[in-house]
Amino acid sequence: MLEVKDLSCRRGDRLLFSGLSFSLPASTLMHVRGRNGSGKTTLLRALCGLLHPDDGDILWRGESIRELSDDYNRDLLYFGHLNGIKADLTGIENLRVAATLDDDRIDDEEIRGALERIGLMGFEDLPTRMLSQGQKKRVALARLMLSRAPLWILDEPFTALDTDAVAQLEALIAAHVADGGSAVLTTHQEVALTRGEIRRLDLGARPGTTTPVGAAAAA
Amino acid sequence: MFQVFLCILKRDLTLALRRRTDVLTTLFFFVIVVSLFPLGVGSERELLRLLGPGVVWVAALLASMLALERLFAADYDDGTLEQLLLAGQPLSLLALAKITAHWLLTGLPLVFIAPLMAMQYALEPVAIGVMMASLAIGTPVLSLLGAIGAALTLGLRGGGILLSLLILPLYIPVLVYGAGAVGVSVIEIADTQPYFYLLGAFLLAGLVLAPPATAAALRISLE
């Protein structure tokens, strides 16, 4: 379970949010919303531990993620604005590297299977440089299929995807949450879950103000 | 853990093989810089013999420097560096794998091409052997030290110049003892052993200290 206590982050001189507290139990999806520049990505990067919050604690299973460090990272899958795939490597090679880094023993058959399911059959041996934006994103998203991490943090995972892929990704997230995992995601579209709970977090209602904004509400 | 090291090493080598120009530019840069000096100072053997070790070593420093900027920049740009940081593996180990790949691609070729370069300076076979050995021990130190600078200047505008200003002064000891070893190897009573001991000590210290320092610098740069 992920717990956030009294978190505040600033970017330069601008306070993005402060006094932000919420908890994310297993089998829960947290949908972070907010206008552009309200600090969604900053919050997600702070949750990953890529960014030091100015104040507050982030706890994973009751322990600070700073102290857990690599142990926390092993439980975490982060999908950022950048796809995190190498343009000169093929889809299979990219996923093989990702799997080794996650300590997952996955053979090429499984990787091929994941690529096939995400609709990249026939493209798996091409350098990802030759693929379209959406296809690159699909390669990166195939990692979700192979991952065993209980916590997914996804930053705008739906951009550049076509409707089929969006539906597939939604199903993937739904299955992960139903399976006892938790996920935090930012997106401007509505997400449907068949099972499990969706919480919504709205960041930064008013631009330019420095008052603490950001309330977690269970929906 | 070793598997992760090998995986990143292999990944970086594969990437370099698919983008051969990057590796070749470093090598050609080294060849050209070293070859320009005899053209500039004339063909007097004694003078060239004196200049040789220093020129080859300075060219090696600059060549190693040239490729440093790209060490983490490509991974930074496509987001794979973020993934390395969040991989749940010791970041120093991953950094060491990247440094090793960098050395294999930019340092090791210099070791093997150095004898050819030394011929332009009329160096004796003994001196050429010592030069290869000193480059083999010295260039990994350059990659190790350089990685700290590359990680610190990651994502900065004009990072390349800043990187040279940061790192070149740190290269001085390696240059002094690397070129020094070649210099004394031609004197009969002199012994090159102390030079190699010192270069070896730099290498060991670098292997122990540089990867964690690089890892810490990467975390700062990605924040």
HADDOCK unambig.tbl for C-alpha pairs under 7 A between the chains (distance, minus, plus):
assign (segid A and resid 50 and name CA) (segid B and resid 222 and name CA) 6.96 0.50 0.50
assign (segid A and resid 50 and name CA) (segid B and resid 223 and name CA) 5.85 0.50 0.50
assign (segid A and resid 51 and name CA) (segid B and resid 223 and name CA) 4.84 0.50 0.50
assign (segid A and resid 70 and name CA) (segid B and resid 88 and name CA) 4.21 0.50 0.50
assign (segid A and resid 70 and name CA) (segid B and resid 89 and name CA) 6.19 0.50 0.50
assign (segid A and resid 71 and name CA) (segid B and resid 88 and name CA) 6.24 0.50 0.50
assign (segid A and resid 73 and name CA) (segid B and resid 86 and name CA) 5.21 0.50 0.50
assign (segid A and resid 73 and name CA) (segid B and resid 87 and name CA) 5.96 0.50 0.50
assign (segid A and resid 73 and name CA) (segid B and resid 88 and name CA) 4.45 0.50 0.50
assign (segid A and resid 74 and name CA) (segid B and resid 87 and name CA) 6.38 0.50 0.50
assign (segid A and resid 74 and name CA) (segid B and resid 88 and name CA) 4.51 0.50 0.50
assign (segid A and resid 82 and name CA) (segid B and resid 78 and name CA) 5.88 0.50 0.50
assign (segid A and resid 82 and name CA) (segid B and resid 79 and name CA) 4.97 0.50 0.50
assign (segid A and resid 83 and name CA) (segid B and resid 78 and name CA) 6.72 0.50 0.50
assign (segid A and resid 83 and name CA) (segid B and resid 79 and name CA) 6.12 0.50 0.50
assign (segid A and resid 84 and name CA) (segid B and resid 78 and name CA) 5.49 0.50 0.50
assign (segid A and resid 84 and name CA) (segid B and resid 79 and name CA) 4.06 0.50 0.50
assign (segid A and resid 84 and name CA) (segid B and resid 80 and name CA) 4.14 0.50 0.50
assign (segid A and resid 84 and name CA) (segid B and resid 83 and name CA) 6.51 0.50 0.50
assign (segid A and resid 85 and name CA) (segid B and resid 78 and name CA) 6.60 0.50 0.50
assign (segid A and resid 85 and name CA) (segid B and resid 80 and name CA) 5.98 0.50 0.50
assign (segid A and resid 86 and name CA) (segid B and resid 78 and name CA) 6.88 0.50 0.50
assign (segid A and resid 88 and name CA) (segid B and resid 15 and name CA) 6.27 0.50 0.50
assign (segid A and resid 88 and name CA) (segid B and resid 18 and name CA) 6.90 0.50 0.50
assign (segid A and resid 97 and name CA) (segid B and resid 7 and name CA) 6.54 0.50 0.50
assign (segid A and resid 100 and name CA) (segid B and resid 4 and name CA) 6.24 0.50 0.50
assign (segid A and resid 101 and name CA) (segid B and resid 4 and name CA) 6.19 0.50 0.50
assign (segid A and resid 101 and name CA) (segid B and resid 87 and name CA) 5.49 0.50 0.50
assign (segid A and resid 101 and name CA) (segid B and resid 89 and name CA) 6.89 0.50 0.50
assign (segid A and resid 102 and name CA) (segid B and resid 87 and name CA) 5.84 0.50 0.50
assign (segid A and resid 102 and name CA) (segid B and resid 88 and name CA) 6.86 0.50 0.50
